[in-house]
């Protein structure tokens, strides 16, 4: 407490108190929005994974099959079916 009493001006102390209040307010708002944010994050992860599985992964899998790269094809299929 003495460090803030002697090292900061009154304006700096009030700015620090205001900043702490803002952080607490944001924390409170995020706590109330947690279920909504969690669902949004899960949905985003699901969409990104589906996009990867249906748009990005088939092309390397097709090329591995065409060039008879059985080991690479095995790894890609293993990833494709485990996700």
N, CA, C and O atoms as a Maestro MAE file, in Angstrom:
{
 s_m_m2io_version
 :::
 2.0.0
}

f_m_ct {
 s_m_title
 :::
 protein
 m_atom[332] {
  # First column is atom index #
  i_m_mmod_type
  r_m_x_coord
  r_m_y_coord
  r_m_z_coord
  i_m_residue_number
  s_m_chain_name
  s_m_pdb_residue_name
  s_m_pdb_atom_name
  i_m_atomic_number
  :::
  1 25 0.826 -1.195 0.000 1 A "UNK " " N  " 7
  2 3 0.000 0.000 0.000 1 A "UNK " " CA " 6
  3 2 0.869 1.258 0.000 1 A "UNK " " C  " 6
  4 15 0.522 2.255 -0.632 1 A "UNK " " O  " 8
  5 25 2.009 1.209 0.716 2 A "UNK " " N  " 7
  6 3 2.864 2.389 0.766 2 A "UNK " " CA " 6
  7 2 3.441 2.720 -0.600 2 A "UNK " " C  " 6
  8 15 3.678 3.889 -0.904 2 A "UNK " " O  " 8
  9 25 3.672 1.701 -1.432 3 A "UNK " " N  " 7
  10 3 4.223 1.960 -2.764 3 A "UNK " " CA " 6
  11 2 3.256 2.805 -3.579 3 A "UNK " " C  " 6
  12 15 3.681 3.727 -4.276 3 A "UNK " " O  " 8
  13 25 1.967 2.509 -3.505 4 A "UNK " " N  " 7
  14 3 1.011 3.321 -4.257 4 A "UNK " " CA " 6
  15 2 0.781 4.673 -3.593 4 A "UNK " " C  " 6
  16 15 0.447 5.644 -4.271 4 A "UNK " " O  " 8
  17 25 0.956 4.746 -2.280 5 A "UNK " " N  " 7
  18 3 0.738 6.013 -1.578 5 A "UNK " " CA " 6
  19 2 1.812 7.040 -1.952 5 A "UNK " " C  " 6
  20 15 1.514 8.226 -2.093 5 A "UNK " " O  " 8
  21 25 3.037 6.596 -2.110 6 A "UNK " " N  " 7
  22 3 4.135 7.547 -2.305 6 A "UNK " " CA " 6
  23 2 4.656 7.622 -3.737 6 A "UNK " " C  " 6
  24 15 5.316 8.600 -4.089 6 A "UNK " " O  " 8
  25 25 4.380 6.619 -4.576 7 A "UNK " " N  " 7
  26 3 4.972 6.583 -5.901 7 A "UNK " " CA " 6
  27 2 4.052 7.051 -7.020 7 A "UNK " " C  " 6
  28 15 4.517 7.250 -8.142 7 A "UNK " " O  " 8
  29 25 2.767 7.233 -6.754 8 A "UNK " " N  " 7
  30 3 1.838 7.630 -7.798 8 A "UNK " " CA " 6
  31 2 1.173 8.952 -7.455 8 A "UNK " " C  " 6
  32 15 0.952 9.272 -6.287 8 A "UNK " " O  " 8
  33 25 0.860 9.713 -8.497 9 A "UNK " " N  " 7
  34 3 0.114 10.955 -8.301 9 A "UNK " " CA " 6
  35 2 -1.359 10.602 -8.095 9 A "UNK " " C  " 6
  36 15 -1.771 9.486 -8.414 9 A "UNK " " O  " 8
  37 25 -2.153 11.524 -7.571 10 A "UNK " " N  " 7
  38 3 -3.588 11.240 -7.405 10 A "UNK " " CA " 6
  39 2 -4.274 10.890 -8.725 10 A "UNK " " C  " 6
  40 15 -5.175 10.051 -8.743 10 A "UNK " " O  " 8
  41 25 -3.858 11.523 -9.839 11 A "UNK " " N  " 7
  42 3 -4.462 11.202 -11.140 11 A "UNK " " CA " 6
  43 2 -4.130 9.765 -11.552 11 A "UNK " " C  " 6
  44 15 -4.973 9.047 -12.090 11 A "UNK " " O  " 8
  45 25 -2.882 9.361 -11.286 12 A "UNK " " N  " 7
  46 3 -2.476 7.997 -11.630 12 A "UNK " " CA " 6
  47 2 -3.208 6.971 -10.764 12 A "UNK " " C  " 6
  48 15 -3.573 5.897 -11.241 12 A "UNK " " O  " 8
  49 25 -3.420 7.307 -9.494 13 A "UNK " " N  " 7
  50 3 -4.160 6.398 -8.614 13 A "UNK " " CA " 6
  51 2 -5.597 6.228 -9.083 13 A "UNK " " C  " 6
  52 15 -6.119 5.114 -9.096 13 A "UNK " " O  " 8
  53 25 -6.247 7.338 -9.472 14 A "UNK " " N  " 7
  54 3 -7.633 7.229 -9.936 14 A "UNK " " CA " 6
  55 2 -7.703 6.481 -11.263 14 A "UNK " " C  " 6
  56 15 -8.650 5.728 -11.490 14 A "UNK " " O  " 8
  57 25 -6.713 6.675 -12.150 15 A "UNK " " N  " 7
  58 3 -6.677 5.942 -13.414 15 A "UNK " " CA " 6
  59 2 -6.494 4.447 -13.160 15 A "UNK " " C  " 6
  60 15 -7.106 3.618 -13.833 15 A "UNK " " O  " 8
  61 25 -5.652 4.110 -12.189 16 A "UNK " " N  " 7
  62 3 -5.431 2.712 -11.844 16 A "UNK " " CA " 6
  63 2 -6.706 2.083 -11.274 16 A "UNK " " C  " 6
  64 15 -7.047 0.953 -11.622 16 A "UNK " " O  " 8
  65 25 -7.404 2.805 -10.407 17 A "UNK " " N  " 7
  66 3 -8.660 2.306 -9.842 17 A "UNK " " CA " 6
  67 2 -9.705 2.134 -10.941 17 A "UNK " " C  " 6
  68 15 -10.462 1.164 -10.923 17 A "UNK " " O  " 8
  69 25 -9.756 3.054 -11.887 18 A "UNK " " N  " 7
  70 3 -10.698 2.961 -13.000 18 A "UNK " " CA " 6
  71 2 -10.366 1.761 -13.883 18 A "UNK " " C  " 6
  72 15 -11.268 1.057 -14.335 18 A "UNK " " O  " 8
  73 25 -9.094 1.528 -14.128 19 A "UNK " " N  " 7
  74 3 -8.668 0.390 -14.933 19 A "UNK " " CA " 6
  75 2 -9.047 -0.926 -14.263 19 A "UNK " " C  " 6
  76 15 -9.528 -1.847 -14.923 19 A "UNK " " O  " 8
  77 25 -8.833 -1.012 -12.965 20 A "UNK " " N  " 7
  78 3 -9.211 -2.224 -12.229 20 A "UNK " " CA " 6
  79 2 -10.717 -2.439 -12.305 20 A "UNK " " C  " 6
  80 15 -11.173 -3.571 -12.463 20 A "UNK " " O  " 8
  81 25 -11.488 -1.370 -12.197 21 A "UNK " " N  " 7
  82 3 -12.941 -1.470 -12.321 21 A "UNK " " CA " 6
  83 2 -13.356 -1.962 -13.699 21 A "UNK " " C  " 6
  84 15 -14.280 -2.766 -13.817 21 A "UNK " " O  " 8
  85 25 -12.683 -1.487 -14.741 22 A "UNK " " N  " 7
  86 3 -13.001 -1.946 -16.098 22 A "UNK " " CA " 6
  87 2 -12.706 -3.426 -16.269 22 A "UNK " " C  " 6
  88 15 -13.492 -4.155 -16.874 22 A "UNK " " O  " 8
  89 25 -11.579 -3.871 -15.740 23 A "UNK " " N  " 7
  90 3 -11.216 -5.289 -15.837 23 A "UNK " " CA " 6
  91 2 -12.247 -6.147 -15.114 23 A "UNK " " C  " 6
  92 15 -12.654 -7.187 -15.631 23 A "UNK " " O  " 8
  93 25 -12.672 -5.725 -13.926 24 A "UNK " " N  " 7
  94 3 -13.683 -6.474 -13.183 24 A "UNK " " CA " 6
  95 2 -15.011 -6.500 -13.934 24 A "UNK " " C  " 6
  96 15 -15.699 -7.521 -13.930 24 A "UNK " " O  " 8
  97 25 -15.378 -5.402 -14.573 25 A "UNK " " N  " 7
  98 3 -16.613 -5.336 -15.340 25 A "UNK " " CA " 6
  99 2 -16.564 -6.290 -16.524 25 A "UNK " " C  " 6
  100 15 -17.530 -7.005 -16.788 25 A "UNK " " O  " 8
  101 25 -15.445 -6.303 -17.237 26 A "UNK " " N  " 7
  102 3 -15.304 -7.214 -18.381 26 A "UNK " " CA " 6
  103 2 -15.352 -8.660 -17.914 26 A "UNK " " C  " 6
  104 15 -15.968 -9.504 -18.566 26 A "UNK " " O  " 8
  105 25 -14.706 -8.951 -16.789 27 A "UNK " " N  " 7
  106 3 -14.723 -10.313 -16.252 27 A "UNK " " CA " 6
  107 2 -16.149 -10.731 -15.905 27 A "UNK " " C  " 6
  108 15 -16.544 -11.868 -16.163 27 A "UNK " " O  " 8
  109 25 -16.917 -9.820 -15.324 28 A "UNK " " N  " 7
  110 3 -18.302 -10.121 -14.971 28 A "UNK " " CA " 6
  111 2 -19.143 -10.373 -16.222 28 A "UNK " " C  " 6
  112 15 -19.942 -11.309 -16.256 28 A "UNK " " O  " 8
  113 25 -18.965 -9.543 -17.244 29 A "UNK " " N  " 7
  114 3 -19.721 -9.731 -18.485 29 A "UNK " " CA " 6
  115 2 -19.365 -11.051 -19.158 29 A "UNK " " C  " 6
  116 15 -20.247 -11.751 -19.655 29 A "UNK " " O  " 8
  117 25 -18.085 -11.393 -19.179 30 A "UNK " " N  " 7
  118 3 -17.672 -12.651 -19.806 30 A "UNK " " CA " 6
  119 2 -18.185 -13.846 -19.021 30 A "UNK " " C  " 6
  120 15 -18.503 -14.880 -19.608 30 A "UNK " " O  " 8
  121 25 -18.270 -13.720 -17.699 31 A "UNK " " N  " 7
  122 3 -18.816 -14.801 -16.883 31 A "UNK " " CA " 6
  123 2 -20.276 -15.062 -17.251 31 A "UNK " " C  " 6
  124 15 -20.699 -16.215 -17.335 31 A "UNK " " O  " 8
  125 25 -21.042 -14.000 -17.470 32 A "UNK " " N  " 7
  126 3 -22.454 -14.158 -17.827 32 A "UNK " " CA " 6
  127 2 -22.619 -14.663 -19.259 32 A "UNK " " C  " 6
  128 15 -23.608 -15.331 -19.562 32 A "UNK " " O  " 8
  129 25 -21.686 -14.360 -20.130 33 A "UNK " " N  " 7
  130 3 -21.774 -14.784 -21.527 33 A "UNK " " CA " 6
  131 2 -21.033 -16.096 -21.797 33 A "UNK " " C  " 6
  132 15 -20.960 -16.536 -22.945 33 A "UNK " " O  " 8
  133 25 -20.491 -16.716 -20.769 34 A "UNK " " N  " 7
  134 3 -19.687 -17.918 -20.955 34 A "UNK " " CA " 6
  135 2 -20.412 -19.028 -21.719 34 A "UNK " " C  " 6
  136 15 -19.819 -19.605 -22.631 34 A "UNK " " O  " 8
  137 25 -21.671 -19.355 -21.390 35 A "UNK " " N  " 7
  138 3 -22.336 -20.427 -22.158 35 A "UNK " " CA " 6
  139 2 -22.453 -20.093 -23.649 35 A "UNK " " C  " 6
  140 15 -22.252 -20.958 -24.502 35 A "UNK " " O  " 8
  141 25 -22.775 -18.853 -23.949 36 A "UNK " " N  " 7
  142 3 -22.900 -18.448 -25.350 36 A "UNK " " CA " 6
  143 2 -21.545 -18.487 -26.048 36 A "UNK " " C  " 6
  144 15 -21.441 -18.960 -27.180 36 A "UNK " " O  " 8
  145 25 -20.512 -17.993 -25.379 37 A "UNK " " N  " 7
  146 3 -19.175 -18.006 -25.969 37 A "UNK " " CA " 6
  147 2 -18.670 -19.431 -26.166 37 A "UNK " " C  " 6
  148 15 -18.033 -19.731 -27.175 37 A "UNK " " O  " 8
  149 25 -18.948 -20.302 -25.213 38 A "UNK " " N  " 7
  150 3 -18.505 -21.689 -25.316 38 A "UNK " " CA " 6
  151 2 -19.155 -22.360 -26.517 38 A "UNK " " C  " 6
  152 15 -18.478 -23.044 -27.284 38 A "UNK " " O  " 8
  153 25 -20.455 -22.173 -26.688 39 A "UNK " " N  " 7
  154 3 -21.130 -22.763 -27.851 39 A "UNK " " CA " 6
  155 2 -20.579 -22.210 -29.150 39 A "UNK " " C  " 6
  156 15 -20.397 -22.949 -30.117 39 A "UNK " " O  " 8
  157 25 -20.313 -20.910 -29.176 40 A "UNK " " N  " 7
  158 3 -19.753 -20.301 -30.377 40 A "UNK " " CA " 6
  159 2 -18.378 -20.841 -30.710 40 A "UNK " " C  " 6
  160 15 -18.067 -21.079 -31.877 40 A "UNK " " O  " 8
  161 25 -17.551 -21.037 -29.693 41 A "UNK " " N  " 7
  162 3 -16.209 -21.586 -29.911 41 A "UNK " " CA " 6
  163 2 -16.304 -23.022 -30.403 41 A "UNK " " C  " 6
  164 15 -15.595 -23.400 -31.336 41 A "UNK " " O  " 8
  165 25 -17.170 -23.833 -29.791 42 A "UNK " " N  " 7
  166 3 -17.334 -25.218 -30.238 42 A "UNK " " CA " 6
  167 2 -17.828 -25.273 -31.678 42 A "UNK " " C  " 6
  168 15 -17.352 -26.086 -32.471 42 A "UNK " " O  " 8
  169 25 -18.783 -24.406 -32.018 43 A "UNK " " N  " 7
  170 3 -19.317 -24.387 -33.378 43 A "UNK " " CA " 6
  171 2 -18.231 -23.991 -34.366 43 A "UNK " " C  " 6
  172 15 -18.139 -24.575 -35.446 43 A "UNK " " O  " 8
  173 25 -17.404 -23.005 -34.015 44 A "UNK " " N  " 7
  174 3 -16.321 -22.572 -34.905 44 A "UNK " " CA " 6
  175 2 -15.327 -23.706 -35.127 44 A "UNK " " C  " 6
  176 15 -14.895 -23.941 -36.255 44 A "UNK " " O  " 8
  177 25 -14.962 -24.409 -34.056 45 A "UNK " " N  " 7
  178 3 -14.026 -25.527 -34.183 45 A "UNK " " CA " 6
  179 2 -14.621 -26.621 -35.059 45 A "UNK " " C  " 6
  180 15 -13.929 -27.194 -35.901 45 A "UNK " " O  " 8
  181 25 -15.910 -26.909 -34.860 46 A "UNK " " N  " 7
  182 3 -16.585 -27.927 -35.667 46 A "UNK " " CA " 6
  183 2 -16.578 -27.545 -37.145 46 A "UNK " " C  " 6
  184 15 -16.288 -28.380 -38.001 46 A "UNK " " O  " 8
  185 25 -16.899 -26.280 -37.449 47 A "UNK " " N  " 7
  186 3 -16.928 -25.837 -38.853 47 A "UNK " " CA " 6
  187 2 -15.535 -25.889 -39.469 47 A "UNK " " C  " 6
  188 15 -15.394 -26.296 -40.623 47 A "UNK " " O  " 8
  189 25 -14.510 -25.490 -38.737 48 A "UNK " " N  " 7
  190 3 -13.148 -25.533 -39.263 48 A "UNK " " CA " 6
  191 2 -12.719 -26.973 -39.535 48 A "UNK " " C  " 6
  192 15 -12.081 -27.251 -40.550 48 A "UNK " " O  " 8
  193 25 -13.064 -27.879 -38.637 49 A "UNK " " N  " 7
  194 3 -12.711 -29.285 -38.818 49 A "UNK " " CA " 6
  195 2 -13.443 -29.879 -40.017 49 A "UNK " " C  " 6
  196 15 -12.853 -30.623 -40.801 49 A "UNK " " O  " 8
  197 25 -14.719 -29.556 -40.160 50 A "UNK " " N  " 7
  198 3 -15.474 -30.056 -41.308 50 A "UNK " " CA " 6
  199 2 -14.916 -29.503 -42.617 50 A "UNK " " C  " 6
  200 15 -14.820 -30.227 -43.608 50 A "UNK " " O  " 8
  201 25 -14.552 -28.237 -42.621 51 A "UNK " " N  " 7
  202 3 -13.965 -27.633 -43.812 51 A "UNK " " CA " 6
  203 2 -12.654 -28.339 -44.163 51 A "UNK " " C  " 6
  204 15 -12.400 -28.627 -45.333 51 A "UNK " " O  " 8
  205 25 -11.835 -28.614 -43.172 52 A "UNK " " N  " 7
  206 3 -10.575 -29.306 -43.416 52 A "UNK " " CA " 6
  207 2 -10.832 -30.707 -43.957 52 A "UNK " " C  " 6
  208 15 -10.184 -31.137 -44.911 52 A "UNK " " O  " 8
  209 25 -11.780 -31.420 -43.347 53 A "UNK " " N  " 7
  210 3 -12.043 -32.794 -43.746 53 A "UNK " " CA " 6
  211 2 -12.638 -32.893 -45.147 53 A "UNK " " C  " 6
  212 15 -12.330 -33.836 -45.875 53 A "UNK " " O  " 8
  213 25 -13.482 -31.942 -45.539 54 A "UNK " " N  " 7
  214 3 -14.189 -32.046 -46.815 54 A "UNK " " CA " 6
  215 2 -13.562 -31.230 -47.937 54 A "UNK " " C  " 6
  216 15 -13.813 -31.508 -49.110 54 A "UNK " " O  " 8
  217 25 -12.757 -30.233 -47.604 55 A "UNK " " N  " 7
  218 3 -12.191 -29.378 -48.645 55 A "UNK " " CA " 6
  219 2 -10.677 -29.521 -48.785 55 A "UNK " " C  " 6
  220 15 -10.157 -29.460 -49.899 55 A "UNK " " O  " 8
  221 25 -9.977 -29.708 -47.697 56 A "UNK " " N  " 7
  222 3 -8.511 -29.708 -47.731 56 A "UNK " " CA " 6
  223 2 -7.941 -31.114 -47.840 56 A "UNK " " C  " 6
  224 15 -7.032 -31.344 -48.638 56 A "UNK " " O  " 8
  225 25 -8.440 -32.034 -47.077 57 A "UNK " " N  " 7
  226 3 -7.868 -33.377 -47.010 57 A "UNK " " CA " 6
  227 2 -8.096 -34.238 -48.248 57 A "UNK " " C  " 6
  228 15 -7.201 -35.014 -48.582 57 A "UNK " " O  " 8
  229 25 -9.218 -34.163 -48.949 58 A "UNK " " N  " 7
  230 3 -9.422 -35.068 -50.090 58 A "UNK " " CA " 6
  231 2 -8.380 -34.939 -51.210 58 A "UNK " " C  " 6
  232 15 -8.034 -35.941 -51.836 58 A "UNK " " O  " 8
  233 25 -7.882 -33.741 -51.472 59 A "UNK " " N  " 7
  234 3 -6.915 -33.578 -52.557 59 A "UNK " " CA " 6
  235 2 -5.596 -34.319 -52.290 59 A "UNK " " C  " 6
  236 15 -5.146 -35.055 -53.169 59 A "UNK " " O  " 8
  237 25 -4.953 -34.160 -51.120 60 A "UNK " " N  " 7
  238 3 -3.752 -34.965 -50.867 60 A "UNK " " CA " 6
  239 2 -4.044 -36.467 -50.858 60 A "UNK " " C  " 6
  240 15 -3.206 -37.267 -51.272 60 A "UNK " " O  " 8
  241 25 -5.218 -36.840 -50.391 61 A "UNK " " N  " 7
  242 3 -5.591 -38.253 -50.387 61 A "UNK " " CA " 6
  243 2 -5.725 -38.780 -51.813 61 A "UNK " " C  " 6
  244 15 -5.287 -39.892 -52.109 61 A "UNK " " O  " 8
  245 25 -6.321 -37.998 -52.683 62 A "UNK " " N  " 7
  246 3 -6.463 -38.392 -54.083 62 A "UNK " " CA " 6
  247 2 -5.099 -38.521 -54.757 62 A "UNK " " C  " 6
  248 15 -4.853 -39.479 -55.491 62 A "UNK " " O  " 8
  249 25 -4.214 -37.553 -54.505 63 A "UNK " " N  " 7
  250 3 -2.878 -37.603 -55.104 63 A "UNK " " CA " 6
  251 2 -2.078 -38.794 -54.587 63 A "UNK " " C  " 6
  252 15 -1.371 -39.443 -55.358 63 A "UNK " " O  " 8
  253 25 -2.180 -39.087 -53.295 64 A "UNK " " N  " 7
  254 3 -1.473 -40.240 -52.737 64 A "UNK " " CA " 6
  255 2 -1.985 -41.526 -53.360 64 A "UNK " " C  " 6
  256 15 -1.201 -42.432 -53.643 64 A "UNK " " O  " 8
  257 25 -3.287 -41.617 -53.577 65 A "UNK " " N  " 7
  258 3 -3.860 -42.807 -54.202 65 A "UNK " " CA " 6
  259 2 -3.418 -42.913 -55.661 65 A "UNK " " C  " 6
  260 15 -3.091 -44.004 -56.128 65 A "UNK " " O  " 8
  261 25 -3.405 -41.810 -56.371 66 A "UNK " " N  " 7
  262 3 -3.033 -41.800 -57.791 66 A "UNK " " CA " 6
  263 2 -1.567 -42.190 -57.982 66 A "UNK " " C  " 6
  264 15 -1.241 -42.895 -58.937 66 A "UNK " " O  " 8
  265 25 -0.686 -41.747 -57.100 67 A "UNK " " N  " 7
  266 3 0.754 -42.006 -57.238 67 A "UNK " " CA " 6
  267 2 1.197 -43.252 -56.468 67 A "UNK " " C  " 6
  268 15 2.393 -43.519 -56.346 67 A "UNK " " O  " 8
  269 25 0.243 -44.003 -55.955 68 A "UNK " " N  " 7
  270 3 0.502 -45.265 -55.253 68 A "UNK " " CA " 6
  271 2 1.424 -45.066 -54.047 68 A "UNK " " C  " 6
  272 15 2.325 -45.868 -53.801 68 A "UNK " " O  " 8
  273 25 1.189 -44.010 -53.319 69 A "UNK " " N  " 7
  274 3 1.927 -43.737 -52.077 69 A "UNK " " CA " 6
  275 2 1.130 -44.353 -50.930 69 A "UNK " " C  " 6
  276 15 0.358 -43.672 -50.256 69 A "UNK " " O  " 8
  277 25 1.325 -45.616 -50.730 70 A "UNK " " N  " 7
  278 3 0.487 -46.358 -49.783 70 A "UNK " " CA " 6
  279 2 0.686 -45.902 -48.336 70 A "UNK " " C  " 6
  280 15 -0.277 -45.837 -47.573 70 A "UNK " " O  " 8
  281 25 1.924 -45.587 -47.954 71 A "UNK " " N  " 7
  282 3 2.165 -45.165 -46.571 71 A "UNK " " CA " 6
  283 2 1.478 -43.837 -46.293 71 A "UNK " " C  " 6
  284 15 0.803 -43.687 -45.274 71 A "UNK " " O  " 8
  285 25 1.645 -42.871 -47.193 72 A "UNK " " N  " 7
  286 3 0.992 -41.569 -47.030 72 A "UNK " " CA " 6
  287 2 -0.516 -41.724 -47.056 72 A "UNK " " C  " 6
  288 15 -1.226 -41.122 -46.250 72 A "UNK " " O  " 8
  289 25 -1.000 -42.532 -47.982 73 A "UNK " " N  " 7
  290 3 -2.442 -42.778 -48.067 73 A "UNK " " CA " 6
  291 2 -2.960 -43.388 -46.769 73 A "UNK " " C  " 6
  292 15 -4.040 -43.031 -46.296 73 A "UNK " " O  " 8
  293 25 -2.186 -44.310 -46.193 74 A "UNK " " N  " 7
  294 3 -2.583 -44.923 -44.924 74 A "UNK " " CA " 6
  295 2 -2.671 -43.907 -43.801 74 A "UNK " " C  " 6
  296 15 -3.614 -43.930 -43.011 74 A "UNK " " O  " 8
  297 25 -1.688 -43.011 -43.725 75 A "UNK " " N  " 7
  298 3 -1.723 -41.971 -42.693 75 A "UNK " " CA " 6
  299 2 -2.908 -41.024 -42.893 75 A "UNK " " C  " 6
  300 15 -3.586 -40.664 -41.931 75 A "UNK " " O  " 8
  301 25 -3.153 -40.625 -44.131 76 A "UNK " " N  " 7
  302 3 -4.267 -39.705 -44.390 76 A "UNK " " CA " 6
  303 2 -5.597 -40.366 -44.077 76 A "UNK " " C  " 6
  304 15 -6.479 -39.744 -43.485 76 A "UNK " " O  " 8
  305 25 -5.748 -41.635 -44.473 77 A "UNK " " N  " 7
  306 3 -6.993 -42.338 -44.163 77 A "UNK " " CA " 6
  307 2 -7.151 -42.547 -42.663 77 A "UNK " " C  " 6
  308 15 -8.261 -42.457 -42.136 77 A "UNK " " O  " 8
  309 25 -6.055 -42.823 -41.976 78 A "UNK " " N  " 7
  310 3 -6.105 -42.985 -40.521 78 A "UNK " " CA " 6
  311 2 -6.597 -41.699 -39.875 78 A "UNK " " C  " 6
  312 15 -7.453 -41.732 -38.990 78 A "UNK " " O  " 8
  313 25 -6.053 -40.555 -40.318 79 A "UNK " " N  " 7
  314 3 -6.511 -39.281 -39.775 79 A "UNK " " CA " 6
  315 2 -7.961 -39.012 -40.163 79 A "UNK " " C  " 6
  316 15 -8.742 -38.509 -39.356 79 A "UNK " " O  " 8
  317 25 -8.314 -39.345 -41.395 80 A "UNK " " N  " 7
  318 3 -9.666 -39.065 -41.905 80 A "UNK " " CA " 6
  319 2 -10.717 -39.814 -41.100 80 A "UNK " " C  " 6
  320 15 -11.779 -39.267 -40.802 80 A "UNK " " O  " 8
  321 25 -10.429 -41.057 -40.748 81 A "UNK " " N  " 7
  322 3 -11.436 -41.860 -40.045 81 A "UNK " " CA " 6
  323 2 -11.389 -41.716 -38.539 81 A "UNK " " C  " 6
  324 15 -12.338 -42.114 -37.865 81 A "UNK " " O  " 8
  325 25 -10.311 -41.158 -37.978 82 A "UNK " " N  " 7
  326 3 -10.271 -41.000 -36.525 82 A "UNK " " CA " 6
  327 2 -10.879 -39.687 -36.080 82 A "UNK " " C  " 6
  328 15 -11.247 -39.541 -34.914 82 A "UNK " " O  " 8
  329 25 -10.991 -38.731 -36.983 83 A "UNK " " N  " 7
  330 3 -11.543 -37.425 -36.590 83 A "UNK " " CA " 6
  331 2 -12.990 -37.422 -36.753 83 A "UNK " " C  " 6
  332 15 -13.640 -36.414 -36.475 83 A "UNK " " O  " 8
  :::
 }
 m_bond[331] {
  # First column is bond index #
  i_m_from
  i_m_to
  i_m_order
  :::
  1 1 2 1
  2 2 3 1
  3 3 4 2
  4 3 5 1
  5 5 6 1
  6 6 7 1
  7 7 8 2
  8 7 9 1
  9 9 10 1
  10 10 11 1
  11 11 12 2
  12 11 13 1
  13 13 14 1
  14 14 15 1
  15 15 16 2
  16 15 17 1
  17 17 18 1
  18 18 19 1
  19 19 20 2
  20 19 21 1
  21 21 22 1
  22 22 23 1
  23 23 24 2
  24 23 25 1
  25 25 26 1
  26 26 27 1
  27 27 28 2
  28 27 29 1
  29 29 30 1
  30 30 31 1
  31 31 32 2
  32 31 33 1
  33 33 34 1
  34 34 35 1
  35 35 36 2
  36 35 37 1
  37 37 38 1
  38 38 39 1
  39 39 40 2
  40 39 41 1
  41 41 42 1
  42 42 43 1
  43 43 44 2
  44 43 45 1
  45 45 46 1
  46 46 47 1
  47 47 48 2
  48 47 49 1
  49 49 50 1
  50 50 51 1
  51 51 52 2
  52 51 53 1
  53 53 54 1
  54 54 55 1
  55 55 56 2
  56 55 57 1
  57 57 58 1
  58 58 59 1
  59 59 60 2
  60 59 61 1
  61 61 62 1
  62 62 63 1
  63 63 64 2
  64 63 65 1
  65 65 66 1
  66 66 67 1
  67 67 68 2
  68 67 69 1
  69 69 70 1
  70 70 71 1
  71 71 72 2
  72 71 73 1
  73 73 74 1
  74 74 75 1
  75 75 76 2
  76 75 77 1
  77 77 78 1
  78 78 79 1
  79 79 80 2
  80 79 81 1
  81 81 82 1
  82 82 83 1
  83 83 84 2
  84 83 85 1
  85 85 86 1
  86 86 87 1
  87 87 88 2
  88 87 89 1
  89 89 90 1
  90 90 91 1
  91 91 92 2
  92 91 93 1
  93 93 94 1
  94 94 95 1
  95 95 96 2
  96 95 97 1
  97 97 98 1
  98 98 99 1
  99 99 100 2
  100 99 101 1
  101 101 102 1
  102 102 103 1
  103 103 104 2
  104 103 105 1
  105 105 106 1
  106 106 107 1
  107 107 108 2
  108 107 109 1
  109 109 110 1
  110 110 111 1
  111 111 112 2
  112 111 113 1
  113 113 114 1
  114 114 115 1
  115 115 116 2
  116 115 117 1
  117 117 118 1
  118 118 119 1
  119 119 120 2
  120 119 121 1
  121 121 122 1
  122 122 123 1
  123 123 124 2
  124 123 125 1
  125 125 126 1
  126 126 127 1
  127 127 128 2
  128 127 129 1
  129 129 130 1
  130 130 131 1
  131 131 132 2
  132 131 133 1
  133 133 134 1
  134 134 135 1
  135 135 136 2
  136 135 137 1
  137 137 138 1
  138 138 139 1
  139 139 140 2
  140 139 141 1
  141 141 142 1
  142 142 143 1
  143 143 144 2
  144 143 145 1
  145 145 146 1
  146 146 147 1
  147 147 148 2
  148 147 149 1
  149 149 150 1
  150 150 151 1
  151 151 152 2
  152 151 153 1
  153 153 154 1
  154 154 155 1
  155 155 156 2
  156 155 157 1
  157 157 158 1
  158 158 159 1
  159 159 160 2
  160 159 161 1
  161 161 162 1
  162 162 163 1
  163 163 164 2
  164 163 165 1
  165 165 166 1
  166 166 167 1
  167 167 168 2
  168 167 169 1
  169 169 170 1
  170 170 171 1
  171 171 172 2
  172 171 173 1
  173 173 174 1
  174 174 175 1
  175 175 176 2
  176 175 177 1
  177 177 178 1
  178 178 179 1
  179 179 180 2
  180 179 181 1
  181 181 182 1
  182 182 183 1
  183 183 184 2
  184 183 185 1
  185 185 186 1
  186 186 187 1
  187 187 188 2
  188 187 189 1
  189 189 190 1
  190 190 191 1
  191 191 192 2
  192 191 193 1
  193 193 194 1
  194 194 195 1
  195 195 196 2
  196 195 197 1
  197 197 198 1
  198 198 199 1
  199 199 200 2
  200 199 201 1
  201 201 202 1
  202 202 203 1
  203 203 204 2
  204 203 205 1
  205 205 206 1
  206 206 207 1
  207 207 208 2
  208 207 209 1
  209 209 210 1
  210 210 211 1
  211 211 212 2
  212 211 213 1
  213 213 214 1
  214 214 215 1
  215 215 216 2
  216 215 217 1
  217 217 218 1
  218 218 219 1
  219 219 220 2
  220 219 221 1
  221 221 222 1
  222 222 223 1
  223 223 224 2
  224 223 225 1
  225 225 226 1
  226 226 227 1
  227 227 228 2
  228 227 229 1
  229 229 230 1
  230 230 231 1
  231 231 232 2
  232 231 233 1
  233 233 234 1
  234 234 235 1
  235 235 236 2
  236 235 237 1
  237 237 238 1
  238 238 239 1
  239 239 240 2
  240 239 241 1
  241 241 242 1
  242 242 243 1
  243 243 244 2
  244 243 245 1
  245 245 246 1
  246 246 247 1
  247 247 248 2
  248 247 249 1
  249 249 250 1
  250 250 251 1
  251 251 252 2
  252 251 253 1
  253 253 254 1
  254 254 255 1
  255 255 256 2
  256 255 257 1
  257 257 258 1
  258 258 259 1
  259 259 260 2
  260 259 261 1
  261 261 262 1
  262 262 263 1
  263 263 264 2
  264 263 265 1
  265 265 266 1
  266 266 267 1
  267 267 268 2
  268 267 269 1
  269 269 270 1
  270 270 271 1
  271 271 272 2
  272 271 273 1
  273 273 274 1
  274 274 275 1
  275 275 276 2
  276 275 277 1
  277 277 278 1
  278 278 279 1
  279 279 280 2
  280 279 281 1
  281 281 282 1
  282 282 283 1
  283 283 284 2
  284 283 285 1
  285 285 286 1
  286 286 287 1
  287 287 288 2
  288 287 289 1
  289 289 290 1
  290 290 291 1
  291 291 292 2
  292 291 293 1
  293 293 294 1
  294 294 295 1
  295 295 296 2
  296 295 297 1
  297 297 298 1
  298 298 299 1
  299 299 300 2
  300 299 301 1
  301 301 302 1
  302 302 303 1
  303 303 304 2
  304 303 305 1
  305 305 306 1
  306 306 307 1
  307 307 308 2
  308 307 309 1
  309 309 310 1
  310 310 311 1
  311 311 312 2
  312 311 313 1
  313 313 314 1
  314 314 315 1
  315 315 316 2
  316 315 317 1
  317 317 318 1
  318 318 319 1
  319 319 320 2
  320 319 321 1
  321 321 322 1
  322 322 323 1
  323 323 324 2
  324 323 325 1
  325 325 326 1
  326 326 327 1
  327 327 328 2
  328 327 329 1
  329 329 330 1
  330 330 331 1
  331 331 332 2
  :::
 }
}
